[in-house]
Amino acid sequence: MEQLIGIREQNRHAVTVQLSKLLADEFILYTKTRNAHWNVEGSDFHSMHLFFESQYQQLDEMTDSVAERIRQLGHYAPATIGQLQQLTHLSEYTERDNSSLSFIRELLEDHERVIEFLRENINPFANEFKDAGTGDFITGLMEKHEAMAWMLRAHLGK
């Protein structure tokens, strides 16, 4: 069905290509945060178990909102593990121990990569592709990732 929302199909397609990459990154980051929640070890287990739970719950909502934005623009969201692995900028796993600090360092790096990707796309979405709505949407996501990164960074004393 044709979308009559004031954005040319060519532009909506270009935006959803980038949103699909973002969706893949969000899904991988969600999965890695779940892994931290399930597998963290150490004397701070309980508090970190709860902390990672709050983080993956936020990421679950963010992941869903990205997929829904893709659908709002008239395209289908990638929804298989294979598709998401091909699209992501993030690595699925790195060698580390299961201490909270190891998980935090890895998750922080991933959040920072997502923040950079979001920041790079705000102006192109709004200006080049004439989609101020998605530009605004990803600005909000960027702010959420910045807050989550700040919480992770605080555990590292940075």
N, C-alpha and C positions, 0 to 999 in steps of 0.2 A: 504494500500500500504506500502510495506517495505521501511523503511528509511535507506538510505546508507550514513550516515553522520559521521561514525567513532565512534559511541557511541552505545554500546550494548542496545538492547531493555530493558533488565532488569534495566540498569542504567538510561535510559531515563524515564522509568516508575517511578523509585524512585525519580528522580528529579521533575517530573511533580506532584507527590503526594505533595511534599513540595511547589511547585509553586502554586498548587491549594489552599493550606492553605494561601499562600501569597495573592493570588487573592481575597480570601474571606476577609482577613484583609484590603486590599486596598479598596475593595468595601464598607465595613462597615465604614471605616475612611472617604471615600468620602461622604457617606450618612450623617454621623454625621457632617461633615464640611458644607454640604448643609443645614442641620438643623440649624447650627449656623448662616449661611448667612440669612436664612429666618426668624429666630426667635430672633435674638439678639435684646436687648432693652437697652436703656440708653442714656445718653448725648453724647456718642461716637458712636451712631448708624450708622451714615453715613460712617464714616471712617472704622468701623469694618465690616460693610456690604460689602464694597469694598474689604477689606483685606481677609475676608473669601471667597469671590468670587474668588480672585486670587489663594487661596489655593485649593479650590475644582476643579478649572480648571486644575491645575497641577496634582491633584490626578486622575482626569478623564483620562488624558493622560497616567499616570503611570499604572492605572488599565487596560487600553486597551493594553498596551505593555506587561503586564504579561500574559494576555489571549492569545495574539498573540505568545508569546514565547512558551506557552504550545502547541499551534497548530504547531509551527515550529518543535517541538520535536515529532510530530506525534500523539498527544493525544488530547482529547476534553476538553475544559475548562468548569468547572462547571458554570452553567448559570441560576440557579433558586435561588430564595430567600432562599428556604429551604436548598438547598445544601450549599450555602454560609454561612448560619447561623450555620450549623453543622460543618463547617471547620474552622471558624474564632477563633482566640485567643482573640478577643476583645469583650467587652460587647456592646450591641447595644445602651443601654441607662443607664444613671445614674441619680439619683435625683440631681438637681441643679436648680438655678434660671437661668434666661435668660440674665444675664449680660455677657459682653464680657469676663471678667476675669474668670467666671465659665466655659464658653465654652473653653477658651484658656487652662485652667488647664487640662480639660478632654482630649482635642485634643493632648496636649503635651504628656500626659501619653501614649496615643495610638501610637503616632509617636515613642516614645522611645521603646515601646514594639515591634513595627515593625522593628526598627533599630536593636534591640537585635536579633530578629529572622533572619534577613538578615545576620548579622555578624556571627551567628552560622552556617550558611549554605554555606558561601563563600568557605571555604577550602574543606568541604566534596564534594561539587559539582565538584570542580576542581580536587581534588586528588582521593577521593574514587570512584566517579562516572565518572571520566574522561571527564567531561564536563566543560572545561575552559571557553567556550562561555557563559554558564549560570552563572558561577561564576563571570565573568566580568560583565555580565548584572546586576546581583543583587548588585554588588559593586556600579555600577552607581546609582541604585535605592536607596541604602543606603545613598549615598552622597546627593541625592535630599531630602530624609527624614531628614537627619541631618541639611540641610539648612532650611527646613521648621520648624523643631523643634527650631532651633536657633531664627528664626523670632518670633515664639510663645513665647519662653523664654524671649526674649527682652521686650515683653509687660509686663512681670511679674517682670522685673528689675533684672533678674538672668543672 
